[in-house]
């Protein structure tokens, strides 16, 4: 049988580059070569060489693709001043975010909700973007005194 040339266009989007596959020549049938994806992307599989007929082999189509990576580690809260706790009820699939791991990843676009210390308010959620978390901030909460309030107390409890 004939060994195939490199995979032909159209190649998957978000590959590391389109040049490395030019080295995928003389690949035996029933063998594979890796799909290398850009940072933040994960391959769905490898390029797979299959026997086309008695004499020729070719790379199987459709080719694998590059997908947005999941987050496989918990968000790092060390840079979030005044972080207090996790809020699983407002997180994607009610996940308790410290449990995120390679065996329990959070999908791209998934959210981890956080709570700030009393007197502080979180401005957003931890967002999983291509395998990395975008962190929120805790901002000082301000209570505006109402002139209509007399002989009472204003207690800010918003998170």
VMD Tcl script that draws the C-alpha trace (Angstrom):
set ca {
  {0.00 0.00 0.00}
  {1.01 3.60 -0.51}
  {1.68 5.86 2.41}
  {-0.38 9.05 2.43}
  {0.86 12.58 2.07}
  {0.07 15.09 4.81}
  {-3.53 15.95 5.67}
  {-5.04 18.26 3.07}
  {-6.97 21.49 3.43}
  {-9.28 22.44 4.88}
  {-7.39 21.79 8.11}
  {-8.93 22.26 11.56}
  {-9.10 25.83 12.81}
  {-7.16 26.83 15.93}
  {-4.24 24.53 15.13}
  {-0.86 25.49 16.57}
  {0.11 26.23 12.97}
  {-0.52 24.63 9.57}
  {3.09 23.72 8.85}
  {3.87 20.84 11.22}
  {1.45 18.51 9.41}
  {3.67 18.73 6.31}
  {5.93 16.25 8.16}
  {3.06 13.73 8.35}
  {4.24 11.69 5.37}
  {5.03 7.99 5.14}
  {2.54 7.26 7.90}
  {1.52 3.58 7.97}
  {-2.17 2.78 7.68}
  {-3.94 2.33 11.03}
  {-1.48 4.75 12.63}
  {-2.12 8.21 14.04}
  {-0.39 11.58 14.33}
  {-1.27 14.24 16.89}
  {-3.35 17.33 16.24}
  {-1.55 20.21 17.97}
  {-3.85 23.03 19.05}
  {-3.22 26.65 19.96}
  {-3.00 27.65 23.62}
  {-6.33 27.31 25.42}
  {-7.58 24.73 22.91}
  {-7.76 20.93 23.25}
  {-7.76 18.39 20.38}
  {-10.77 16.08 20.04}
  {-8.44 13.34 18.76}
  {-5.54 12.58 16.43}
  {-5.18 12.53 12.66}
  {-5.85 8.91 11.73}
  {-4.39 7.17 8.66}
  {-6.72 4.56 7.15}
  {-6.45 2.20 4.21}
  {-8.36 3.70 1.28}
  {-8.03 0.74 -1.08}
  {-5.54 -2.09 -1.73}
  {-2.86 0.35 -2.82}
  {-3.45 3.63 -1.05}
  {-4.00 5.00 2.43}
  {-5.17 8.47 3.43}
  {-5.96 10.50 6.50}
  {-9.50 9.86 7.68}
  {-11.99 12.71 7.47}
  {-13.54 14.53 9.08}
  {-10.34 15.55 10.81}
  {-10.33 16.01 14.58}
  {-10.90 19.57 15.76}
  {-9.61 21.97 18.40}
  {-12.13 22.88 21.08}
  {-11.97 25.39 23.92}
  {-10.18 23.82 26.87}
  {-11.95 23.08 30.14}
  {-10.56 24.27 33.47}
  {-8.91 21.35 35.25}
  {-7.81 23.06 38.47}
  {-9.73 25.17 40.99}
  {-9.66 28.95 40.65}
  {-6.77 30.62 42.48}
  {-8.25 32.90 45.13}
  {-4.89 34.09 46.49}
  {-5.10 37.24 44.35}
  {-8.68 38.07 45.33}
  {-8.46 40.34 48.36}
  {-11.36 39.91 50.81}
  {-12.51 36.57 49.33}
  {-14.71 34.75 51.87}
  {-16.22 31.56 50.46}
  {-17.59 29.69 47.45}
  {-21.25 29.87 46.46}
  {-22.05 26.55 44.74}
  {-25.73 27.48 44.29}
  {-24.71 30.21 41.81}
  {-21.95 28.15 40.14}
  {-22.33 26.09 36.97}
  {-24.07 22.78 37.79}
  {-23.87 23.73 41.50}
  {-20.21 22.70 41.49}
  {-18.15 23.24 44.63}
  {-15.24 24.89 42.84}
  {-12.36 23.63 45.03}
  {-13.27 20.15 43.70}
  {-12.42 21.04 40.09}
  {-9.74 18.69 38.74}
  {-8.72 16.87 35.57}
  {-11.22 14.14 36.47}
  {-13.90 16.73 37.38}
  {-13.28 19.69 35.02}
  {-15.36 22.81 34.54}
  {-16.32 23.40 30.91}
  {-15.22 26.45 28.95}
  {-17.65 29.24 29.82}
  {-18.44 27.65 33.19}
  {-18.79 29.86 36.27}
  {-17.64 29.66 39.88}
  {-19.44 32.04 42.22}
  {-17.61 33.60 45.12}
  {-18.62 35.54 48.21}
  {-16.61 38.36 49.73}
  {-16.07 39.20 53.39}
  {-18.74 41.30 55.13}
  {-18.57 44.89 53.92}
  {-17.31 43.79 50.50}
  {-19.16 42.92 47.29}
  {-17.99 40.67 44.46}
  {-18.15 42.33 41.03}
  {-18.36 39.20 38.88}
  {-17.85 35.42 38.88}
  {-14.77 33.31 38.20}
  {-15.15 32.46 34.49}
  {-13.45 29.49 32.81}
  {-12.02 30.84 29.54}
  {-10.01 28.38 27.43}
  {-8.67 26.47 30.42}
  {-7.91 29.49 32.62}
  {-10.04 31.32 35.16}
  {-10.74 35.03 34.86}
  {-10.98 36.27 38.44}
  {-13.46 38.75 39.91}
  {-12.67 41.41 42.51}
  {-14.17 42.29 45.86}
  {-15.15 45.94 46.18}
  {-15.89 47.85 49.36}
  {-19.62 48.04 49.85}
  {-21.00 51.46 50.50}
  {-24.24 52.15 52.26}
  {-25.83 55.47 51.53}
  {-27.57 56.94 54.52}
  {-31.11 57.94 53.87}
  {-32.28 61.22 55.31}
  {-35.63 59.52 55.86}
  {-34.03 57.12 58.33}
  {-34.36 58.29 61.90}
  {-34.05 56.37 65.12}
  {-33.00 53.26 63.17}
  {-30.07 51.34 61.82}
  {-29.01 50.60 58.21}
  {-27.50 47.13 57.79}
  {-25.88 46.34 54.41}
  {-26.16 42.61 53.77}
  {-25.88 42.43 49.96}
  {-23.20 40.06 48.69}
}
mol new
graphics top color blue
foreach p $ca { graphics top sphere $p radius 0.5 }
foreach p [lrange $ca 0 end-1] q [lrange $ca 1 end] { graphics top cylinder $p $q radius 0.2 }
display resetview
